[in-house]
Amino acid sequence: LKVEQWFRSRSEVKQIYASVGGFGSGGSSDANTSMLFVSLLPKGQRGVDAESGKELSQQEFMALARKEVAKI
């Protein structure tokens, strides 16, 4: 939930899809596994990142997301 909230708080994000568990083979479910799909707004519509003072590229946003998610 905290990871999802972080992504929803970002102006670059258009939509997200989160799925938790259910990835095991043979019908087993692994509740410690999740998958997150994130769609960004088109370049030019993402807004300015407060820390960097510029619009982030996809690669810059991915690096920031990895850093922030690791803190959660």
DSSP file with accessible surface (Angstrom, degrees, kcal/mol):
  #  RESIDUE AA STRUCTURE BP1 BP2  ACC     N-H-->O    O-->H-N    N-H-->O    O-->H-N    TCO  KAPPA ALPHA  PHI   PSI    X-CA   Y-CA   Z-CA
    1    1 A L     >        0   0  151      0, 0.0     4,-2.4     0, 0.0     5,-0.2   0.000 360.0 360.0 360.0 -40.6    0.0    0.0    0.0
    2    2 A K  H  >  +     0   0  149      2,-0.2     4,-2.1     1,-0.2     5,-0.1   0.890 360.0  50.0 -65.4 -37.5    2.8    2.4    0.8
    3    3 A V  H  > S+     0   0   41      2,-0.2     4,-2.2     1,-0.2    -1,-0.2   0.942 111.2  48.7 -64.9 -45.9    4.5    1.8   -2.5
    4    4 A E  H  > S+     0   0   58      1,-0.2     4,-2.5     2,-0.2    -2,-0.2   0.913 110.3  51.9 -60.1 -41.8    1.2    2.3   -4.4
    5    5 A Q  H  X S+     0   0  110     -4,-2.4     4,-1.5     2,-0.2    -1,-0.2   0.893 107.1  52.9 -62.3 -40.7    0.7    5.6   -2.4
    6    6 A W  H  < S+     0   0   41     -4,-2.1     4,-0.5     2,-0.2     3,-0.4   0.950 111.3  45.7 -61.2 -47.0    4.1    6.8   -3.4
    7    7 A F  H >< S+     0   0   14     -4,-2.2     3,-1.3     1,-0.2     6,-0.3   0.910 110.9  53.1 -63.1 -40.6    3.5    6.2   -7.1
    8    8 A R  H 3< S+     0   0  154     -4,-2.5    -1,-0.2     1,-0.3    -2,-0.2   0.778 103.4  58.8 -65.5 -24.2    0.0    7.9   -6.9
    9    9 A S  T 3< S+     0   0   85     -4,-1.5     2,-0.4    -3,-0.4    -1,-0.3   0.606  87.7  94.5 -79.6 -10.5    1.6   11.0   -5.3
   10   10 A R    X   -     0   0   47     -3,-1.3     3,-1.1    -4,-0.5    39,-0.0  -0.677  67.9-147.1 -90.7 133.1    3.8   11.5   -8.3
   11   11 A S  T 3  S+     0   0   66     -2,-0.4    -1,-0.1     1,-0.2    30,-0.1   0.724  95.5  65.0 -69.3 -19.6    2.7   13.9  -11.1
   12   12 A E  T 3  S+     0   0    1     28,-0.1    29,-3.1    -5,-0.1     2,-0.4   0.732  82.7  94.1 -73.9 -21.0    4.5   11.8  -13.7
   13   13 A V  E <   +A   40   0A  22     -3,-1.1    27,-0.3    -6,-0.3     3,-0.1  -0.597  43.6 177.6 -86.5 126.3    2.2    8.8  -13.2
   14   14 A K  E    S-     0   0A 137     25,-3.3     2,-0.3    -2,-0.4    26,-0.2   0.882  70.2 -20.8 -86.0 -49.1   -0.8    8.3  -15.4
   15   15 A Q  E     -A   39   0A 118     24,-1.5    24,-3.0     2,-0.0    -1,-0.4  -0.988  55.6-154.0-157.8 158.5   -2.0    5.0  -13.9
   16   16 A I  E     -A   38   0A  23     -2,-0.3     2,-0.4    22,-0.2    22,-0.2  -0.966   2.2-160.7-135.1 154.0   -0.8    2.0  -11.9
   17   17 A Y  E     -A   37   0A 144     20,-2.3    20,-2.8    -2,-0.3     2,-0.4  -0.991  13.7-171.1-133.0 123.4   -1.8   -1.6  -11.6
   18   18 A A  E     -A   36   0A  42     -2,-0.4     2,-0.4    18,-0.2    18,-0.2  -0.949   5.6-177.0-118.8 139.2   -0.7   -3.6   -8.6
   19   19 A S  E     -A   35   0A  32     16,-2.5    16,-2.5    -2,-0.4     2,-0.5  -0.999   6.1-164.7-135.0 131.1   -1.1   -7.3   -8.1
   20   20 A V  E     -A   34   0A 106     -2,-0.4    14,-0.2    14,-0.2    11,-0.1  -0.969  52.4 -18.9-120.9 129.3   -0.1   -9.2   -4.9
   21   21 A G  S    S+     0   0    8     12,-3.4    10,-0.2    -2,-0.5     8,-0.1   0.025  81.7  97.8  72.4 176.9    0.4  -12.9   -4.6
   22   22 A G        +     0   0   54      1,-0.1     7,-0.1     3,-0.0     5,-0.1   0.672  53.5 111.5  80.5  17.4   -1.0  -15.6   -6.9
   23   23 A F        +     0   0   80      7,-0.2     6,-0.2    10,-0.1     5,-0.1   0.449  45.2 111.1-102.3  -0.4    2.2  -16.1   -8.9
   24   24 A G    >   -     0   0   28      4,-0.7     3,-0.6     1,-0.1     2,-0.2  -0.300  69.7-112.4 -72.9 157.5    3.1  -19.6   -7.7
   25   25 A S  G >  S+     0   0  110      1,-0.2     3,-1.1     2,-0.1    -1,-0.1  -0.528  94.6  29.8 -86.4 156.1    2.9  -22.6   -9.9
   26   26 A G  G 3  S-     0   0   89      1,-0.2    -1,-0.2    -2,-0.2     3,-0.1   0.765 134.5 -60.9  69.9  25.4    0.4  -25.4   -9.4
   27   27 A G  G <  S+     0   0   80     -3,-0.6    -1,-0.2     1,-0.3    -2,-0.1   0.457  98.1 137.2  84.8  -0.3   -2.2  -23.1   -7.9
   28   28 A S    <   -     0   0   67     -3,-1.1    -4,-0.7    -5,-0.1     2,-0.4  -0.434  43.9-141.0 -78.1 157.3   -0.1  -22.0   -4.9
   29   29 A S        -     0   0   86     -6,-0.2     2,-0.7    -7,-0.1     3,-0.1  -0.962   6.6-157.1-122.2 133.9    0.0  -18.3   -3.9
   30   30 A D    >   -     0   0   69     -2,-0.4     3,-1.7     1,-0.1    -9,-0.4  -0.882   5.4-172.5-111.2  99.8    3.0  -16.4   -2.7
   31   31 A A  T 3  S+     0   0   74     -2,-0.7    -1,-0.1     1,-0.3   -10,-0.0   0.612  82.1  65.0 -69.2 -10.8    1.8  -13.4   -0.6
   32   32 A N  T 3  S+     0   0  156    -12,-0.1     2,-0.4    -3,-0.1    -1,-0.3   0.337  90.3  81.4 -91.9   7.0    5.3  -12.1   -0.5
   33   33 A T    <   +     0   0   50     -3,-1.7   -12,-3.4     2,-0.0     2,-0.3  -0.930  54.6 169.4-116.2 136.7    5.4  -11.5   -4.2
   34   34 A S  E     -A   20   0A  86     -2,-0.4     2,-0.4   -14,-0.2   -14,-0.2  -0.950  19.5-153.1-141.2 163.3    4.0   -8.5   -6.0
   35   35 A M  E     -A   19   0A  82    -16,-2.5   -16,-2.5    -2,-0.3     2,-0.4  -0.998   9.7-167.3-137.2 137.9    4.0   -7.0   -9.5
   36   36 A L  E     -A   18   0A  58     -2,-0.4     2,-0.5   -18,-0.2   -18,-0.2  -0.993   4.8-165.1-132.0 125.5    3.5   -3.3  -10.3
   37   37 A F  E     -A   17   0A 114    -20,-2.8   -20,-2.3    -2,-0.4     2,-0.5  -0.953  12.0-169.4-108.9 128.4    2.8   -1.8  -13.7
   38   38 A V  E     -A   16   0A  50     -2,-0.5     2,-0.5   -22,-0.2   -22,-0.2  -0.972   8.5-161.9-123.5 127.1    3.2    2.0  -14.0
   39   39 A S  E     -A   15   0A  51    -24,-3.0   -25,-3.3    -2,-0.5   -24,-1.5  -0.932  13.9-151.1-106.8 127.7    2.2    4.1  -16.9
   40   40 A L  E     -A   13   0A  40     -2,-0.5   -27,-0.2   -27,-0.3     3,-0.1  -0.636  22.0-105.3 -93.4 155.0    3.8    7.6  -17.2
   41   41 A L        -     0   0   42    -29,-3.1     5,-0.1    -2,-0.2     3,-0.1  -0.359  54.2 -82.5 -66.1 157.8    2.2   10.6  -18.7
   42   42 A P    >   -     0   0   67      0, 0.0     3,-2.3     0, 0.0     4,-0.3  -0.260  58.1 -85.1 -61.5 151.3    3.7   11.6  -22.1
   43   43 A K  T 3  S+     0   0  159      1,-0.3    14,-0.1     2,-0.2   -31,-0.0  -0.297 120.7  34.8 -55.5 136.8    6.9   13.6  -22.1
   44   44 A G  T 3  S+     0   0   63      3,-0.1    -1,-0.3    -3,-0.1    11,-0.0   0.229 112.5  64.0  97.2 -13.1    6.0   17.3  -21.7
   45   45 A Q  S <  S+     0   0  125     -3,-2.3    -2,-0.2     2,-0.1    -4,-0.1   0.309  75.0  88.6-119.6   4.8    3.0   16.5  -19.5
   46   46 A R  S    S-     0   0   28     -4,-0.3   -33,-0.1     1,-0.2    -3,-0.1   0.656  83.5-133.0 -83.8 -16.8    4.8   15.0  -16.5
   47   47 A G        -     0   0   34    -35,-0.1     2,-0.4     2,-0.1     9,-0.4  -0.089  33.1 -58.3  84.7 170.2    5.4   18.1  -14.5
   48   48 A V        -     0   0   99      7,-0.2     2,-0.3     5,-0.1     7,-0.2  -0.754  46.4-125.5 -95.0 130.2    8.6   19.3  -12.8
   49   49 A D     >  -     0   0   15      5,-2.4     4,-2.4    -2,-0.4     5,-0.4  -0.590  15.9-140.8 -72.0 129.0   10.2   17.2  -10.1
   50   50 A A  T  4 S+     0   0  103     -2,-0.3    -1,-0.1     1,-0.2    -2,-0.0   0.863  97.3  46.6 -62.4 -36.9   10.6   19.3   -7.0
   51   51 A E  T  4 S+     0   0  152      1,-0.2    -1,-0.2     3,-0.1    -2,-0.0   0.925 123.0  30.5 -74.7 -44.3   14.1   17.9   -6.2
   52   52 A S  T  4 S-     0   0   58      2,-0.2    -2,-0.2     1,-0.0    -1,-0.2   0.689  95.5-134.2 -90.2 -20.2   15.7   18.1   -9.6
   53   53 A G  S  < S+     0   0   55     -4,-2.4     2,-0.3     1,-0.2    -3,-0.1   0.670  74.6  78.0  75.8  16.7   13.8   21.2  -10.8
   54   54 A K  S    S-     0   0   96     -5,-0.4    -5,-2.4    -7,-0.0     2,-0.3  -0.949  91.8 -83.4-147.2 167.0   13.1   19.6  -14.2
   55   55 A E        -     0   0   52     -2,-0.3     2,-0.3    -7,-0.2    -7,-0.2  -0.587  50.8-125.6 -72.3 133.9   10.8   17.1  -15.9
   56   56 A L        -     0   0   10     -9,-0.4   -10,-0.1    -2,-0.3     2,-0.1  -0.618  13.5-132.2 -84.8 141.7   12.2   13.6  -15.4
   57   57 A S     >  -     0   0   31     -2,-0.3     4,-2.7     1,-0.1     5,-0.2  -0.320  34.8 -99.7 -75.4 171.8   12.9   11.2  -18.2
   58   58 A Q  H  > S+     0   0  105      1,-0.2     4,-2.5     2,-0.2     5,-0.2   0.932 125.9  48.5 -59.6 -44.0   11.6    7.6  -18.0
   59   59 A Q  H  > S+     0   0  127      1,-0.2     4,-2.1     2,-0.2    -1,-0.2   0.896 111.6  48.9 -65.9 -40.1   15.0    6.4  -17.0
   60   60 A E  H  > S+     0   0   71      2,-0.2     4,-2.3     1,-0.2    -1,-0.2   0.903 111.9  49.3 -65.8 -40.1   15.4    9.1  -14.3
   61   61 A F  H  X S+     0   0    7     -4,-2.7     4,-3.0     2,-0.2    -2,-0.2   0.916 109.6  51.8 -65.9 -41.3   11.9    8.3  -12.9
   62   62 A M  H  X S+     0   0   69     -4,-2.5     4,-2.5    -5,-0.2    -2,-0.2   0.918 110.2  48.8 -60.8 -43.1   12.8    4.6  -12.8
   63   63 A A  H  X S+     0   0   58     -4,-2.1     4,-2.0     2,-0.2    -1,-0.2   0.921 113.5  46.7 -64.1 -42.5   16.0    5.3  -10.9
   64   64 A L  H  X S+     0   0   24     -4,-2.3     4,-2.7     2,-0.2     5,-0.2   0.929 111.8  51.2 -64.1 -44.6   14.1    7.6   -8.4
   65   65 A A  H  X S+     0   0    9     -4,-3.0     4,-3.0     1,-0.2     5,-0.3   0.921 109.3  49.9 -61.2 -44.2   11.3    5.0   -8.0
   66   66 A R  H  X S+     0   0  165     -4,-2.5     4,-1.9    -5,-0.2    -1,-0.2   0.919 112.5  48.0 -60.5 -43.0   13.8    2.2   -7.2
   67   67 A K  H  X S+     0   0   97     -4,-2.0     4,-0.7    -5,-0.2    -2,-0.2   0.936 116.0  43.1 -63.6 -45.2   15.5    4.4   -4.6
   68   68 A E  H >X S+     0   0   39     -4,-2.7     3,-0.7     1,-0.2     4,-0.5   0.888 112.6  51.4 -71.4 -40.2   12.3    5.4   -2.9
   69   69 A V  H >< S+     0   0   50     -4,-3.0     3,-1.3     1,-0.2    -1,-0.2   0.875 102.7  60.9 -65.6 -34.8   10.7    2.0   -3.0
   70   70 A A  H 3< S+     0   0   86     -4,-1.9    -1,-0.2    -5,-0.3    -2,-0.2   0.784 100.0  56.6 -62.8 -24.4   13.9    0.5   -1.4
   71   71 A K  H <<        0   0  141     -3,-0.7    -1,-0.3    -4,-0.7    -2,-0.2   0.664 360.0 360.0 -77.9 -19.7   13.2    2.8    1.6
   72   72 A I    <<        0   0   96     -3,-1.3   -69,-0.0    -4,-0.5    -3,-0.0  -0.587 360.0 360.0 -85.8 360.0    9.7    1.4    2.2
